[in-house]
Amino acid sequence: MIVCHWNEIGRYASVIPGLQGAVDFVNALDHREPGTYPIPGGKVMLQKGTTHAFEGARAEAHKKFLDIQMVLEGSEYCGWESIDNLTADGEFSEEKDVGFYVGEMKPLQITAGMCYILYPEDGHAPCTHLVAPTEYTKLVIKLEL
């Protein structure tokens, strides 16, 4: 997992294929309507919602896509732990490219302007809160590995 501010994400473009194109697409977005937008090698999803409780949250992980998540407005906590330290909760869905996991995770606070990059080994529980629900607007970029 990599955590940084959006204005710093370009430093990873040389090691993440398709990242620069995704960054260019996001930086050119001129609206904030929720939806899914195709990009070369993946997609960008603009989401708005309310966080759910961190306690009891399941982690998810993906094999075919790298996740890059950025909070545009509001804030969230993202639980994180290596899937090697979590327990699978059901079968991995190859069709949906998602597996769920349970176990102890570390909560990371992500505020507006911050982003995080998740690799297949990164179990993550995004869109959570520790105390009270918060509203958020965020981007989720999925890039093929």
JONOR-V139806 format. One record per residue. PHI is phi in radians with two decimals (NA if undefined). OMEGA is omega in whole degrees, 0 to 359 (999 if undefined). Layout:
phi & omega
PHI & OMEGA
PHI & OMEGA
This chain:
phi & omega
NA & 175
-2.07 & 177
-2.10 & 179
-2.78 & 173
-1.50 & 183
-0.92 & 182
-1.20 & 178
-1.81 & 189
-1.16 & 181
-1.02 & 180
-1.14 & 181
-1.70 & 183
-1.08 & 181
-1.27 & 182
-2.00 & 179
-2.15 & 179
-1.00 & 178
1.52 & 183
-1.11 & 183
-1.08 & 177
-1.09 & 178
-1.15 & 178
-1.09 & 178
-1.06 & 179
-1.08 & 181
-1.09 & 181
-1.13 & 179
-1.59 & 179
-1.04 & 182
-1.94 & 178
-2.56 & 182
-2.21 & 179
-1.52 & 177
-0.99 & 179
2.88 & 179
-2.02 & 185
-2.17 & 179
-1.26 & 173
-2.36 & 177
-0.98 & 178
1.40 & 180
2.94 & 181
-2.76 & 175
-2.11 & 178
-2.03 & 175
-1.72 & 186
-2.22 & 171
-2.22 & 180
-3.07 & 179
-2.15 & 181
-1.14 & 175
-2.05 & 186
-1.11 & 176
-1.17 & 180
-1.06 & 179
1.48 & 181
-1.22 & 174
-1.58 & 174
-1.50 & 173
-2.24 & 175
-2.64 & 185
-2.28 & 180
-1.86 & 188
-1.64 & 185
-2.27 & 170
-1.51 & 176
-1.75 & 170
-2.19 & 183
-2.07 & 180
-2.32 & 176
-1.48 & 178
-1.59 & 180
-2.44 & 181
1.43 & 180
-2.76 & 177
-2.69 & 165
-1.90 & 174
-2.10 & 174
-1.29 & 179
-2.47 & 169
-2.91 & 175
-1.07 & 180
-1.11 & 175
-1.13 & 181
-1.83 & 179
-2.04 & 179
-1.93 & 178
-1.03 & 179
-2.06 & 183
1.80 & 181
-1.43 & 174
-1.24 & 178
-1.61 & 177
-1.09 & 181
-1.07 & 181
-1.67 & 182
0.92 & 177
-2.64 & 170
-2.21 & 181
-1.98 & 187
-2.47 & 176
-2.19 & 179
2.49 & 183
-1.37 & 178
-2.09 & 176
-1.68 & 178
-1.45 & 177
-2.02 & 179
-1.41 & 179
-2.08 & 181
-1.93 & 182
-0.91 & 180
1.68 & 179
-1.65 & 176
-2.48 & 177
-2.54 & 183
-1.95 & 185
-2.05 & 179
-1.72 & 182
-0.99 & 180
-1.45 & 184
-1.60 & 171
-1.27 & 184
-2.50 & 178
-2.19 & 182
-1.35 & 172
1.06 & 179
-2.02 & 175
-2.35 & 178
-1.64 & 186
-2.05 & 185
-2.40 & 179
-1.03 & 175
-2.27 & 176
-1.54 & 178
-2.54 & 166
-2.23 & 184
-2.57 & 173
-1.95 & 171
-2.11 & 178
-1.81 & 177
-1.99 & 179
-2.05 & 179
-1.08 & 176
-1.55 & 999
